[in-house]
Amino acid sequence: MNPEAQYIINQPEPYRSMLMHLQVVIGHTLPEAELKYKWRIPCYYINNKPICYLNASHKKEFVDVGFWHAAHLPKKYESYLVSENRKLVKSLRYKTLEEIEDVIFIGILEEVYKNKDKSFYK
């Protein structure tokens, strides 16, 4: 089993269910996204450009979906994203599977995909 899949499978609940759900949504929304294991967490890339990462924070009790260069996303997503003093990365955070709003998550993924070839992704 590859390390990115092992990372997800080895998580305790509720993290495993949330990560598996997010993985399915990413796979359906961005089928060309490649899942890699970087920095000891699953990360998605398109054409070797980072798109997002998945991180289960047991200490803080949430799953973090971080988006590189999220500062360039439309303002309509600002209220959903957490920056915590990070300049480029912003993230969606979920404590339960029920908190995941697929429409918002898919909208952000689609925006990231539209902008994947812009200079800030190089």
C-alpha beads as a LAMMPS data file, in Angstrom:
LAMMPS data file: protein, C-alpha beads

122 atoms
121 bonds

1 atom types
1 bond types

-500.0 500.0 xlo xhi
-500.0 500.0 ylo yhi
-500.0 500.0 zlo zhi

Masses

1 110.0

Atoms # bond

1 1 1 0.000 0.000 0.000
2 1 1 1.343 3.441 -0.886
3 1 1 2.118 5.861 1.979
4 1 1 -0.611 8.393 1.113
5 1 1 -3.294 5.695 1.219
6 1 1 -1.778 4.215 4.358
7 1 1 -1.889 7.654 6.013
8 1 1 -5.655 7.809 5.442
9 1 1 -6.440 4.172 6.305
10 1 1 -4.418 4.337 9.530
11 1 1 -6.330 7.335 10.896
12 1 1 -8.796 6.725 13.722
13 1 1 -12.397 7.766 13.299
14 1 1 -13.749 10.343 12.594
15 1 1 -10.617 11.443 10.705
16 1 1 -10.555 8.402 8.408
17 1 1 -14.138 8.937 7.194
18 1 1 -13.554 12.637 6.581
19 1 1 -10.285 12.034 4.712
20 1 1 -11.828 9.285 2.584
21 1 1 -14.779 11.502 1.701
22 1 1 -12.509 14.415 0.773
23 1 1 -10.335 12.094 -1.297
24 1 1 -13.375 10.892 -3.276
25 1 1 -14.581 14.466 -3.884
26 1 1 -11.135 15.545 -5.092
27 1 1 -10.895 12.494 -7.356
28 1 1 -14.273 13.201 -8.958
29 1 1 -13.740 16.956 -9.260
30 1 1 -10.116 16.874 -10.424
31 1 1 -9.544 13.429 -11.969
32 1 1 -6.137 14.485 -13.307
33 1 1 -4.894 15.399 -9.818
34 1 1 -2.061 13.193 -8.655
35 1 1 -1.931 12.134 -5.028
36 1 1 1.582 12.199 -3.561
37 1 1 3.006 11.793 -0.084
38 1 1 4.955 14.927 0.889
39 1 1 5.853 16.282 4.310
40 1 1 4.328 13.079 5.773
41 1 1 0.810 13.998 4.553
42 1 1 -1.229 13.363 1.367
43 1 1 -0.832 16.206 -1.163
44 1 1 -2.528 16.695 -4.520
45 1 1 -0.703 17.996 -7.582
46 1 1 -1.657 18.795 -11.155
47 1 1 1.227 18.959 -13.632
48 1 1 3.643 18.925 -10.678
49 1 1 1.998 22.041 -9.216
50 1 1 0.632 21.787 -5.676
51 1 1 -3.133 22.059 -5.346
52 1 1 -4.023 21.023 -1.796
53 1 1 -3.059 18.802 1.101
54 1 1 -4.989 16.736 3.645
55 1 1 -3.909 16.719 7.283
56 1 1 -5.542 15.101 10.293
57 1 1 -4.730 17.156 13.378
58 1 1 -5.426 14.890 16.328
59 1 1 -4.219 17.494 18.811
60 1 1 -6.605 20.164 17.508
61 1 1 -9.260 17.613 16.543
62 1 1 -9.919 18.550 12.922
63 1 1 -9.060 17.657 9.352
64 1 1 -7.316 20.458 7.519
65 1 1 -7.594 20.808 3.733
66 1 1 -4.893 23.321 2.867
67 1 1 -4.800 25.193 -0.417
68 1 1 -1.582 26.723 -1.674
69 1 1 -2.044 30.248 -3.014
70 1 1 -5.556 30.480 -1.572
71 1 1 -5.104 34.220 -1.266
72 1 1 -6.040 34.313 -4.958
73 1 1 -9.430 32.652 -4.483
74 1 1 -12.606 34.719 -4.981
75 1 1 -13.777 36.660 -1.919
76 1 1 -16.984 34.603 -1.720
77 1 1 -14.919 31.797 -0.132
78 1 1 -13.161 33.941 2.499
79 1 1 -15.596 33.152 5.296
80 1 1 -14.975 29.408 4.879
81 1 1 -11.177 29.561 4.880
82 1 1 -8.782 29.764 7.817
83 1 1 -5.408 31.473 7.400
84 1 1 -3.921 31.631 10.934
85 1 1 -1.262 34.159 9.900
86 1 1 -0.177 32.127 6.872
87 1 1 0.564 34.283 3.836
88 1 1 -0.305 31.917 1.012
89 1 1 -1.959 28.819 2.441
90 1 1 -5.549 28.892 3.644
91 1 1 -7.562 25.899 4.634
92 1 1 -10.952 24.390 5.193
93 1 1 -11.264 22.718 8.591
94 1 1 -13.684 20.017 9.558
95 1 1 -14.389 18.381 12.921
96 1 1 -17.078 16.031 11.615
97 1 1 -18.045 14.433 8.323
98 1 1 -21.372 16.288 8.483
99 1 1 -19.575 19.673 8.472
100 1 1 -18.147 19.099 4.999
101 1 1 -20.057 21.220 2.505
102 1 1 -19.354 19.538 -0.817
103 1 1 -20.644 22.502 -2.842
104 1 1 -18.139 24.866 -1.193
105 1 1 -15.291 22.357 -1.362
106 1 1 -15.949 21.590 -5.043
107 1 1 -16.233 25.318 -5.831
108 1 1 -12.814 25.972 -4.292
109 1 1 -11.283 22.996 -6.107
110 1 1 -12.676 24.277 -9.412
111 1 1 -11.278 27.774 -8.773
112 1 1 -7.871 26.333 -7.927
113 1 1 -7.963 24.277 -11.107
114 1 1 -8.875 27.331 -13.226
115 1 1 -5.859 29.174 -11.829
116 1 1 -3.361 26.298 -11.891
117 1 1 -1.379 27.770 -14.783
118 1 1 -1.038 31.282 -13.361
119 1 1 2.385 32.525 -12.386
120 1 1 1.824 32.219 -8.627
121 1 1 1.706 28.412 -8.998
122 1 1 5.179 28.230 -10.529

Bonds

1 1 1 2
2 1 2 3
3 1 3 4
4 1 4 5
5 1 5 6
6 1 6 7
7 1 7 8
8 1 8 9
9 1 9 10
10 1 10 11
11 1 11 12
12 1 12 13
13 1 13 14
14 1 14 15
15 1 15 16
16 1 16 17
17 1 17 18
18 1 18 19
19 1 19 20
20 1 20 21
21 1 21 22
22 1 22 23
23 1 23 24
24 1 24 25
25 1 25 26
26 1 26 27
27 1 27 28
28 1 28 29
29 1 29 30
30 1 30 31
31 1 31 32
32 1 32 33
33 1 33 34
34 1 34 35
35 1 35 36
36 1 36 37
37 1 37 38
38 1 38 39
39 1 39 40
40 1 40 41
41 1 41 42
42 1 42 43
43 1 43 44
44 1 44 45
45 1 45 46
46 1 46 47
47 1 47 48
48 1 48 49
49 1 49 50
50 1 50 51
51 1 51 52
52 1 52 53
53 1 53 54
54 1 54 55
55 1 55 56
56 1 56 57
57 1 57 58
58 1 58 59
59 1 59 60
60 1 60 61
61 1 61 62
62 1 62 63
63 1 63 64
64 1 64 65
65 1 65 66
66 1 66 67
67 1 67 68
68 1 68 69
69 1 69 70
70 1 70 71
71 1 71 72
72 1 72 73
73 1 73 74
74 1 74 75
75 1 75 76
76 1 76 77
77 1 77 78
78 1 78 79
79 1 79 80
80 1 80 81
81 1 81 82
82 1 82 83
83 1 83 84
84 1 84 85
85 1 85 86
86 1 86 87
87 1 87 88
88 1 88 89
89 1 89 90
90 1 90 91
91 1 91 92
92 1 92 93
93 1 93 94
94 1 94 95
95 1 95 96
96 1 96 97
97 1 97 98
98 1 98 99
99 1 99 100
100 1 100 101
101 1 101 102
102 1 102 103
103 1 103 104
104 1 104 105
105 1 105 106
106 1 106 107
107 1 107 108
108 1 108 109
109 1 109 110
110 1 110 111
111 1 111 112
112 1 112 113
113 1 113 114
114 1 114 115
115 1 115 116
116 1 116 117
117 1 117 118
118 1 118 119
119 1 119 120
120 1 120 121
121 1 121 122
